[in-house]
Structure formats: structure tokens, C-alpha cells
Amino acid sequence: MVYITRKEIFSAAHKLERKDWSDEKNKEIFGKCSNPNWHGHNYTLFVTVKGEVDTETGFVINLSDISKIIHTKIIAKVDHKNINLDVDFMEGILPSTENFAMAVWKELEGSITLLGGSLHCIKIQETEKNYVEYFGN
């Protein structure tokens, strides 16, 4: 089994809040991430795919194909957008980095499988100090 990773970078805004909580409780739990005027990050997305190496191409999957899928299904929808308001696959989901990573997995999984590989990990780095890794169900 070989693992390959494609890295992409994008910028997006979001706000962590539960509408069923008071402003005070949102601030207590989510801190400055519940800022009423939103806040943004320069995210780094790592998509790791696993599979067997094709003897003809030497690839697990062509990284150009993976990049096209990531750009179509994720980057085009999130780059310079508000994750809470603009991103269809995050509708109704609290946009924590954990939930975001799981949603990205769901968006990419079928297309990666069609290329002959399988997702191994979605890693989203939100800040220099914070990242989430999701390995599927």
C-alpha cells in the first residue's frame, strides 16, 4: 500500500455559534471564534489517498486528477467564502474544523474511489498550531 498526499491552500471565514445558545454561552464555549462579525483563516488542506501502484504509470492515482477533484468539489466552493453562509456541503453544520474535515471527506470520497484509490486521511490545518485529521468512519 502506498500513500500520496495533495496539499491545497485557501482562505475562508466562519463563525462558531449555536443559534439555540445565548451570545454569552457561545462566547464562553467558542471564545473569539464566536465573534459576531466572523473571523477568517488561511487554511491548508492535505488529502491523502492510498492504493496500489499501477505498474504501467507508476502512480497510485495521478496527482493532477486528484488536484482537479479537490479544486472542483472543495476549493471552488470555499476559497474566499464564508463557510457558514456560502458552502453548500456545510449547510446546517457547525463549521468547526472537525466537522469541516468530515464534510470534505464526504465530498471527495466517491470521486477518489472512481479513480481507483481510496481516501486515507483529510487533514485541515486552521492555524500554525491547530489542525485536524480525519480518517473516515
C-alpha positions as CSV (number, residue, x, y, z in Angstrom):
1,M,0.0,0.0,0.0
2,V,1.3,3.4,-1.0
3,Y,0.0,6.8,0.4
4,I,0.1,10.0,-1.6
5,T,-0.9,13.5,-0.5
6,R,-2.0,16.6,-2.3
7,K,-1.8,19.9,-0.4
8,E,-4.0,22.9,-1.2
9,I,-4.3,26.3,0.4
10,F,-7.4,28.5,0.7
11,S,-8.8,31.4,2.7
12,A,-12.2,31.4,4.3
13,A,-14.3,32.9,7.1
14,H,-16.5,31.3,9.6
15,K,-18.1,31.7,13.0
16,L,-18.7,29.1,15.6
17,E,-22.1,29.6,17.2
18,R,-25.1,27.6,18.2
19,K,-28.3,29.5,17.5
20,D,-30.0,27.8,20.4
21,W,-27.4,29.2,22.8
22,S,-27.2,32.7,24.2
23,D,-24.4,35.0,23.0
24,E,-22.8,34.6,26.4
25,K,-22.8,30.8,26.2
26,N,-21.4,30.9,22.7
27,K,-18.6,33.2,23.8
28,E,-18.0,31.0,26.9
29,I,-17.6,27.9,24.8
30,F,-16.2,29.2,21.5
31,G,-14.4,32.3,22.7
32,K,-13.2,34.7,20.0
33,C,-14.3,32.1,17.3
34,S,-17.9,33.2,18.1
35,N,-17.2,36.8,17.1
36,P,-20.5,38.3,15.7
37,N,-18.6,39.8,12.8
38,W,-17.0,36.4,11.8
39,H,-13.2,35.7,11.5
40,G,-11.0,34.0,8.9
41,H,-8.2,31.6,8.4
42,N,-5.7,30.7,5.8
43,Y,-6.3,27.0,5.7
44,T,-4.1,24.2,4.4
45,L,-5.9,21.1,3.2
46,F,-4.0,17.8,2.9
47,V,-5.8,15.0,1.1
48,T,-4.1,11.6,1.5
49,V,-5.0,8.8,-0.8
50,K,-3.9,5.2,-0.6
51,G,-3.8,2.4,-3.1
52,E,-1.5,0.1,-5.1
53,V,0.9,1.4,-7.6
54,D,-0.1,0.9,-11.2
55,T,2.7,-1.0,-13.0
56,E,2.2,1.0,-16.2
57,T,2.1,4.5,-14.8
58,G,4.0,4.1,-11.5
59,F,1.1,6.1,-9.8
60,V,-1.4,5.2,-7.2
61,I,-3.5,7.9,-8.8
62,N,-2.4,10.8,-11.0
63,L,-2.0,13.7,-8.6
64,S,-3.2,16.1,-11.4
65,D,-6.5,14.2,-11.3
66,I,-6.7,14.4,-7.5
67,S,-6.0,18.2,-7.7
68,K,-8.8,18.7,-10.2
69,I,-11.3,16.9,-8.0
70,I,-10.2,18.9,-4.9
71,H,-10.5,22.2,-6.8
72,T,-13.9,21.3,-8.3
73,K,-15.5,19.8,-5.2
74,I,-13.8,21.9,-2.4
75,I,-11.6,24.8,-3.3
76,A,-14.0,26.5,-5.8
77,K,-16.7,26.3,-3.1
78,V,-14.7,27.5,0.0
79,D,-11.9,29.8,-1.2
80,H,-12.6,33.4,-0.1
81,K,-16.1,32.4,1.1
82,N,-18.0,32.3,4.3
83,I,-18.2,28.6,5.4
84,N,-21.4,29.3,7.4
85,L,-23.2,31.0,4.6
86,D,-21.8,30.1,1.2
87,V,-20.7,26.5,1.3
88,D,-23.4,24.0,0.3
89,F,-21.9,20.9,1.8
90,M,-21.6,22.7,5.2
91,E,-25.2,23.9,5.3
92,G,-26.7,23.3,8.7
93,I,-23.4,22.0,10.2
94,L,-21.4,23.9,12.9
95,P,-18.2,24.8,11.0
96,S,-15.7,23.5,13.5
97,T,-12.5,22.2,11.8
98,E,-13.5,18.7,12.9
99,N,-16.9,18.9,11.2
100,F,-15.3,20.6,8.2
101,A,-12.8,17.8,7.8
102,M,-15.6,15.2,7.9
103,A,-17.6,17.1,5.3
104,V,-14.6,17.4,3.0
105,W,-14.2,13.6,3.3
106,K,-17.8,13.0,2.2
107,E,-17.4,15.4,-0.7
108,L,-14.3,13.7,-2.0
109,E,-14.7,10.0,-1.2
110,G,-16.8,8.9,-4.2
111,S,-14.7,10.7,-6.8
112,I,-11.4,9.3,-5.4
113,T,-12.8,5.8,-5.4
114,L,-13.8,6.2,-9.0
115,L,-10.1,7.0,-9.8
116,G,-9.1,3.6,-8.3
117,G,-7.8,4.7,-4.9
118,S,-9.3,5.3,-1.5
119,L,-9.2,8.2,0.9
120,H,-6.8,7.6,3.8
121,C,-6.9,11.0,5.6
122,I,-8.2,14.5,5.4
123,K,-6.0,16.9,7.3
124,I,-7.0,20.6,7.7
125,Q,-4.6,23.0,9.3
126,E,-6.5,26.0,10.5
127,T,-3.6,27.8,12.2
128,E,0.1,27.2,12.7
129,K,-0.8,25.5,16.0
130,N,-4.1,23.7,15.2
131,Y,-5.0,21.0,12.8
132,V,-7.5,18.2,12.5
133,E,-7.0,14.8,10.9
134,Y,-10.0,12.6,9.9
135,F,-9.6,9.0,8.8
136,G,-13.2,8.2,7.8
137,N,-15.8,6.2,9.6
